[in-house]
Amino acid sequence: MTSIKFAKLIAELVQNKKGYNIKILDLRKLSAIADFFVVCSADSDRQVKAIADEVDEKLIEQGIKCLHREGYETLNWILLDYFDVVVHVFKVDARNYYNLEKFWGDAPVIEVADETEIAAEPKPKTRTRKSKKEN
């Protein structure tokens, strides 16, 4: 699996637990730290943990192990390192404070639509024609 596909898979797993404001930062031309960061927000300690656990458990089921974890003690920001992709699960206040998107401001960003945004999108209107008999 390519690192971009892996990052997108992780973004889907984040959505399973209602993570939002998901962004994939492309670091390939900027740093050797990782190819991509997947950054998301959560509203509570419990949700931060649930998102991180979902990502970790689903990837373990596929035989992919996390190399390093941080943040389970405070649950404000959990980092999961999968070598090519690093996942950052933030409580909103911590995300605003650390502002990774600004720090890595030169990185191209792939914004992942939140499920609520997808559900709220208006459906395209279709035109129906009346047959001549109906007129």
Summary of the structure (lengths in Angstrom):
residues: 135
radius of gyration: 18.8
end to end distance: 57.5
largest distance: 71.6
contacts: 373
relative contact order: 0.20
helix: 36%
strand: 24%
